[in-house]
Amino acid sequence: MCGRYAASRSAEELVGLFDVQKWEPEEALAPDWNVAPTKEVYAVLERPVKDAGDERPVRQLRKLKWGLVPSWAKSPDGGARMINARAETVHEKPSFRRPFVSRRCVLPADGYYEWVTGADERQLEEQGKKKRPRKQPYFVTPADGSVMALAGLYEFWRDRTLPDDHPQAWWATCSVITTEAETTPLAVAPADGPGTLAEIHPRMPLMLTPDRWDAWLDPARTDAEDVRSLLAPPPGGLMRAYPVGTAVSNVRNNGPELLEELAAPEEETLF
């Protein structure tokens, strides 16, 4: 799955990287090294500009809330649970099948966090061991330092309790598509640590390489089977992973220090 990521690039940088044609400076977001569900995030998408009198799609950088709320939902309460959509079933799930064929986006990231659970505590106690690995967070990022383009979906939800001209009458929300984690060796693996992404977690966010950005964002591609062909995972060996401090486990912590690499996983005492 993908439940936390980092996104520190500025809007100006993302505009250049993704050839964005339109973005609003008032929607600028601060760098975020601990993006969590329900937070606002940057998304690259293509759609006509409202009230522009032109129906041609324009590539935009928009601000969306992470946690998709289906257009038919009675309330937005379930959005926090809709942060991920499985690549294997996204085309058939009621919450995702409509945006899958018409409202796709790219969520730019520096990388994502995943937690590796240590050995069973009871087993260690029985063995008389005093220490065990914590639920150790790892940061996964492109080995070459490039932007990580996460495949996403977006949706609009209308709050019927508010008048049309209310600034919060419409919610724009998104979800990250996940796929099976790679079993090929990491480009850079931690010493005495996981050698593949699958050893960290069985799922991973679907990363789109630059050659797939245009096709993924193209709103004219509305055939479900055609779009499903874009869900193939990227080539293996593009990523690196390394352990980071457990401070990232608290969503209130935020700063570039969360990405600092540890020499080894942290430990904690049982007794």
Buried (B, 14 or more C-beta within 10 A) or exposed (E): BBBBBBBBBEBEEBBEBBEBEEBEEEBEBEEBBBBBBEBBBBBBBBBBBEEEEEEEBBBBBBBBBBBBBBBEBEEBEBBBEBBBBBBEEBBEEEBBBBBBBBBBBBBBBBBBBBBBEBEEEEEBEEEEEEEBBBEBBBBBBBEEEEBBBBBBBBBBBEBEEEEEEEEEBEBBBBBBBBBBBBEBEBBEBBEEBBBBBBBBBEBBBBBBEEEBBEBBBBBEBEEEEEBBEBBEBBEBBBBBBBBBBBBBBEEEBBBEEBBEEBEEBEEEEEE
